Amino acid sequence: MIDYRSDNTGRAAPQILEALVRANHDTALGYGADDWTADLQRRFSDLFETSVRAFPVATGTAANALSLAALGPSWGIIYCSEVAHINTAEANAAGFFGGGVKLAAIGGQHGKIEAGPLAEVLAGISPAQLHRGQPSAVSLTQATDLGGVYTLDEIRAVAKVAKRRGLRLHMDGARFANAVARLGCSPADMTWRSGIDIMSFGATKNGGALCDAIVVFSPDIADGLAVQLRRAGQVWSKMRFASAQLIAYAENDLWLEMARASNRIAARIAAALRDIPVARLLAPVEANEIFLELPDGAMDALERDGFQFYRRSRTLARFVCRFDTSEAEADALAAALRRHLGSATAPRATD
Ligand SMILES: Cc1ncc(COP(=O)(O)O)c(C=O)c1O
């Protein structure tokens, strides 16, 4: 079996597991009052070139929902892409933790929100209107849920429209590392220097073990969020072990190295796809995910060959590369696609 189902099917990086073992000595205060959690604040502040508050959380869903809940009132409307994970796959956790907050989808290509449609939608809701809820925040997924990456200019264009209306900005960075690896920019440029107030910083999918983080760039949000996290059961009593994982993740650019590795594998497969026009990409491969429109029968044939992946519809397959996916596994997939699709005809539109 060759597993392309998700970047959470893989191992954790040995450096992260070793950090857990190294943290296992003596006593340490609970609930984040330990030395590791203090160190995490310094490390992440260095990484982001500004003073941040970093909160380890158990999952990306917790990071997203609690970040969004911190951004506005319970009658707020949060704008996101139609395909955003918060909109499609988190059981409306944002609405739950936000006390009724509503998500509203905005159009754009490749899983992005675009500034123009956002401006149009905002112009249609006046601050005096009582009947619709009020816009409160925007959430961008970076890298996007279709494997694309916002450029800094694209983030800034959305931020400009949002800030003009006083909205806050959240980034779902479940694959932030892949996006930074792709653009080669600094984490600071992709976040607070582009207007992001708060980010869900993914680690688990990118070689982490058991936690992600919320990174707060706008200090006024942090104290209220800390209380919400406690209410939501997202404050470990043995927090040192959560913080130790994230310190190891950031240390020596491990997070970036792992993302570069999974991006490289995805790019290798994408390069092979250029010779197989019948396998149509839904979005450019800019991070570690590949969304492919395939003709009838192709998915069955790939599964018979031992490839595992998700069927997103009758004709759409998703392949995700992990930090530990090998070049040989990439070449095996490319060869199988060539074998099965060399003489195939184009698929019908996605159903
Ligand atoms: C873009 C994105 N955000 C958030 C999440 C949520 O992460 P978790 O499954 O850890 O809650 C995922 C998981 O698939 C994701 O792909």
Ligand as a Chemical Component Dictionary entry (heavy atoms), coordinates in Angstrom:
data_LIG
# 
_chem_comp.id                   LIG 
_chem_comp.type                 NON-POLYMER 
_chem_comp.pdbx_formal_charge   0 
_chem_comp.three_letter_code    LIG 
# 
loop_
_chem_comp_atom.comp_id 
_chem_comp_atom.atom_id 
_chem_comp_atom.alt_atom_id 
_chem_comp_atom.type_symbol 
_chem_comp_atom.charge 
_chem_comp_atom.model_Cartn_x 
_chem_comp_atom.model_Cartn_y 
_chem_comp_atom.model_Cartn_z 
_chem_comp_atom.pdbx_ordinal 
LIG C1 C1 C 0 -7.122 23.278 6.322  1  
LIG C2 C2 C 0 -7.418 22.525 7.581  2  
LIG N1 N1 N 0 -7.703 23.205 8.705  3  
LIG C3 C3 C 0 -7.971 22.590 9.859  4  
LIG C4 C4 C 0 -7.963 21.221 9.963  5  
LIG C5 C5 C 0 -8.379 20.597 11.280 6  
LIG O1 O1 O 0 -7.440 19.870 11.912 7  
LIG P1 P1 P 0 -7.852 18.731 12.981 8  
LIG O2 O2 O 0 -8.265 17.559 12.191 9  
LIG O3 O3 O 0 -6.592 18.556 13.749 10 
LIG O4 O4 O 0 -8.947 19.255 13.830 11 
LIG C6 C6 C 0 -7.672 20.450 8.828  12 
LIG C7 C7 C 0 -7.671 18.978 8.898  13 
LIG O5 O5 O 0 -7.830 18.277 7.937  14 
LIG C8 C8 C 0 -7.399 21.125 7.613  15 
LIG O6 O6 O 0 -7.120 20.439 6.488  16 
# 
loop_
_chem_comp_bond.comp_id 
_chem_comp_bond.atom_id_1 
_chem_comp_bond.atom_id_2 
_chem_comp_bond.value_order 
_chem_comp_bond.pdbx_ordinal 
LIG C1 C2 SING 1  
LIG C2 N1 SING 2  
LIG C2 C8 DOUB 3  
LIG N1 C3 DOUB 4  
LIG C3 C4 SING 5  
LIG C4 C5 SING 6  
LIG C4 C6 DOUB 7  
LIG C5 O1 SING 8  
LIG O1 P1 SING 9  
LIG P1 O2 DOUB 10 
LIG P1 O3 SING 11 
LIG P1 O4 SING 12 
LIG C6 C7 SING 13 
LIG C6 C8 SING 14 
LIG C7 O5 DOUB 15 
LIG C8 O6 SING 16 
# 
